[in-house]
Amino acid sequence: MEAEKWGRRIRAFRKLKGYTQEGLAKDLGISVSLVGEVERGTRVPSKLFLQEVADILKVPIEDLAPKE
């Protein structure tokens, strides 16, 4: 359940910043399928992954955290 919340937040910010899954994956140096798995909540993102996403999207990592 927690992974789904992270995924929804990441997807929302990615779209807000005008990134496609392909573009974000390329900037992260990972596969598109990995980005998709995180966004669907089937893979729990690591702290490093979250920090790199936050840096690329230019948002504080706290903004990616699921809201309670």
ZAKERO-572139 format. One record per residue: residue number from 0; residue in one letter; z, y, x of N, C-alpha, C, O in turn. Coordinates in nm, 2 decimals. Layout:
<atoms>
  pos  code    n.pz    n.py    n.px   ca.pz   ca.py   ca.px    c.pz    c.py    c.px    o.pz    o.py    o.px
  NUM     A       Z       Y       X       Z       Y       X       Z       Y       X       Z       Y       X
...
</atoms>
This chain:
<atoms>
  pos  code    n.pz    n.py    n.px   ca.pz   ca.py   ca.px    c.pz    c.py    c.px    o.pz    o.py    o.px
    0     M    0.00   -0.12    0.08    0.00    0.00    0.00    0.00    0.13    0.09   -0.07    0.22    0.06
    1     E    0.08    0.13    0.19    0.09    0.24    0.28   -0.05    0.27    0.35   -0.09    0.38    0.37
    2     A   -0.11    0.16    0.39   -0.24    0.17    0.45   -0.34    0.24    0.36   -0.43    0.32    0.40
    3     E   -0.34    0.21    0.23   -0.43    0.27    0.13   -0.40    0.42    0.12   -0.50    0.50    0.11
    4     K   -0.28    0.46    0.13   -0.25    0.60    0.12   -0.30    0.68    0.24   -0.36    0.79    0.23
    5     W   -0.28    0.62    0.36   -0.34    0.68    0.48   -0.49    0.69    0.47   -0.55    0.79    0.50
    6     G   -0.55    0.58    0.42   -0.70    0.58    0.41   -0.75    0.69    0.32   -0.85    0.75    0.35
    7     R   -0.68    0.70    0.20   -0.73    0.81    0.11   -0.72    0.94    0.17   -0.80    1.03    0.15
    8     R   -0.61    0.97    0.24   -0.59    1.10    0.30   -0.70    1.13    0.41   -0.75    1.24    0.42
    9     I   -0.72    1.03    0.49   -0.82    1.04    0.60   -0.96    1.07    0.53   -1.03    1.16    0.58
   10     R   -0.99    0.99    0.43   -1.12    1.01    0.37   -1.14    1.15    0.31   -1.24    1.21    0.32
   11     A   -1.03    1.20    0.24   -1.03    1.33    0.18   -1.06    1.44    0.29   -1.14    1.53    0.27
   12     F   -0.98    1.43    0.40   -1.00    1.53    0.50   -1.14    1.52    0.57   -1.20    1.62    0.61
   13     R   -1.18    1.40    0.59   -1.31    1.38    0.65   -1.42    1.44    0.57   -1.51    1.51    0.62
   14     K   -1.42    1.42    0.44   -1.52    1.48    0.35   -1.50    1.63    0.34   -1.60    1.71    0.34
   15     L   -1.38    1.68    0.34   -1.35    1.82    0.33   -1.41    1.89    0.46   -1.46    2.01    0.45
   16     K   -1.40    1.83    0.57   -1.45    1.88    0.70   -1.60    1.86    0.72   -1.66    1.90    0.82
   17     G   -1.67    1.79    0.62   -1.81    1.77    0.63   -1.86    1.65    0.72   -1.97    1.65    0.76
   18     Y   -1.77    1.56    0.74   -1.80    1.45    0.83   -1.85    1.33    0.74   -1.79    1.31    0.63
   19     T   -1.94    1.25    0.79   -1.97    1.12    0.73   -1.89    1.02    0.81   -1.83    1.05    0.91
   20     Q   -1.88    0.90    0.75   -1.81    0.79    0.83   -1.88    0.77    0.96   -1.82    0.75    1.06
   21     E   -2.02    0.78    0.96   -2.09    0.76    1.08   -2.06    0.86    1.19   -2.04    0.83    1.30
   22     G   -2.05    0.99    1.14   -2.02    1.10    1.24   -1.88    1.09    1.29   -1.86    1.11    1.41
   23     L   -1.79    1.05    1.21   -1.65    1.04    1.26   -1.64    0.92    1.35   -1.57    0.93    1.46
   24     A   -1.70    0.81    1.32   -1.70    0.69    1.40   -1.76    0.72    1.54   -1.70    0.68    1.64
   25     K   -1.87    0.80    1.54   -1.93    0.83    1.67   -1.84    0.92    1.75   -1.83    0.89    1.87
   26     D   -1.78    1.02    1.69   -1.69    1.11    1.77   -1.57    1.03    1.82   -1.51    1.07    1.92
   27     L   -1.52    0.93    1.74   -1.41    0.85    1.78   -1.44    0.74    1.88   -1.36    0.69    1.95
   28     G   -1.57    0.71    1.89   -1.62    0.61    1.98   -1.59    0.47    1.93   -1.56    0.37    2.01
   29     I   -1.59    0.45    1.79   -1.56    0.32    1.73   -1.67    0.29    1.63   -1.76    0.37    1.61
   30     S   -1.66    0.17    1.57   -1.76    0.13    1.48   -1.74    0.20    1.34   -1.63    0.23    1.30
   31     V   -1.85    0.21    1.27   -1.84    0.27    1.13   -1.75    0.17    1.04   -1.68    0.22    0.96
   32     S   -1.76    0.04    1.07   -1.69   -0.05    0.99   -1.54   -0.03    1.00   -1.46   -0.05    0.91
   33     L   -1.50    0.00    1.12   -1.35    0.03    1.14   -1.30    0.15    1.07   -1.20    0.15    1.01
   34     V   -1.38    0.26    1.06   -1.35    0.37    0.98   -1.34    0.33    0.84   -1.25    0.37    0.77
   35     G   -1.44    0.25    0.79   -1.44    0.21    0.65   -1.32    0.13    0.62   -1.26    0.14    0.51
   36     E   -1.28    0.04    0.71   -1.16   -0.05    0.68   -1.03    0.04    0.67   -0.95    0.01    0.59
   37     V   -1.02    0.14    0.76   -0.90    0.22    0.75   -0.90    0.30    0.62   -0.80    0.31    0.55
   38     E   -1.02    0.36    0.58   -1.03    0.44    0.46   -1.00    0.35    0.33   -0.95    0.40    0.24
   39     R   -1.04    0.22    0.34   -1.02    0.14    0.22   -0.88    0.08    0.22   -0.84    0.02    0.12
   40     G   -0.81    0.10    0.33   -0.67    0.05    0.33   -0.66   -0.09    0.37   -0.55   -0.15    0.35
   41     T   -0.76   -0.15    0.43   -0.75   -0.29    0.47   -0.71   -0.30    0.62   -0.69   -0.41    0.67
   42     R   -0.70   -0.19    0.68   -0.65   -0.19    0.82   -0.55   -0.07    0.84   -0.58    0.04    0.79
   43     V   -0.44   -0.10    0.89   -0.34    0.01    0.92   -0.38    0.08    1.04   -0.40    0.03    1.15
   44     P   -0.39    0.22    1.03   -0.43    0.30    1.15   -0.32    0.31    1.25   -0.20    0.32    1.21
   45     S   -0.35    0.30    1.38   -0.25    0.32    1.48   -0.22    0.46    1.50   -0.30    0.55    1.45
   46     K   -0.11    0.49    1.56   -0.07    0.63    1.59   -0.18    0.70    1.67   -0.21    0.82    1.65
   47     L   -0.24    0.63    1.77   -0.34    0.69    1.85   -0.47    0.72    1.77   -0.52    0.83    1.78
   48     F   -0.51    0.63    1.68   -0.62    0.65    1.59   -0.59    0.78    1.51   -0.68    0.86    1.49
   49     L   -0.47    0.79    1.45   -0.44    0.90    1.36   -0.45    1.03    1.44   -0.50    1.13    1.39
   50     Q   -0.39    1.03    1.56   -0.40    1.15    1.64   -0.54    1.19    1.68   -0.57    1.31    1.68
   51     E   -0.62    1.10    1.71   -0.76    1.13    1.75   -0.84    1.18    1.62   -0.92    1.27    1.64
   52     V   -0.81    1.12    1.51   -0.88    1.17    1.38   -0.83    1.31    1.36   -0.91    1.40    1.33
   53     A   -0.70    1.34    1.37   -0.65    1.47    1.34   -0.71    1.57    1.44   -0.74    1.69    1.40
   54     D   -0.72    1.54    1.57   -0.78    1.63    1.67   -0.93    1.66    1.63   -0.97    1.77    1.64
   55     I   -1.00    1.55    1.60   -1.15    1.58    1.56   -1.16    1.66    1.44   -1.25    1.75    1.43
   56     L   -1.08    1.63    1.34   -1.09    1.71    1.21   -1.02    1.84    1.22   -1.03    1.92    1.13
   57     K   -0.95    1.87    1.33   -0.88    1.99    1.35   -0.77    2.02    1.24   -0.77    2.13    1.18
   58     V   -0.69    1.92    1.21   -0.58    1.93    1.12   -0.46    1.87    1.19   -0.47    1.78    1.27
   59     P   -0.34    1.92    1.15   -0.22    1.86    1.20   -0.21    1.71    1.15   -0.24    1.68    1.04
   60     I   -0.16    1.63    1.24   -0.14    1.49    1.20   -0.05    1.47    1.08   -0.07    1.38    1.00
   61     E    0.04    1.56    1.06    0.13    1.56    0.94    0.05    1.57    0.81    0.09    1.52    0.71
   62     D   -0.07    1.65    0.82   -0.15    1.66    0.70   -0.22    1.53    0.66   -0.25    1.51    0.54
   63     L   -0.24    1.44    0.75   -0.30    1.31    0.72   -0.19    1.21    0.66   -0.23    1.12    0.60
   64     A   -0.07    1.24    0.68    0.04    1.15    0.63    0.04    1.15    0.48    0.02    1.25    0.41
   65     P    0.06    1.03    0.42    0.07    1.02    0.28    0.18    1.10    0.22    0.29    1.11    0.28
   66     K    0.16    1.16    0.11    0.26    1.24    0.04    0.34    1.15   -0.04    0.29    1.06   -0.11
   67     E    0.47    1.16   -0.04    0.56    1.07   -0.11    0.56    1.10   -0.26    0.63    1.04   -0.34
</atoms>
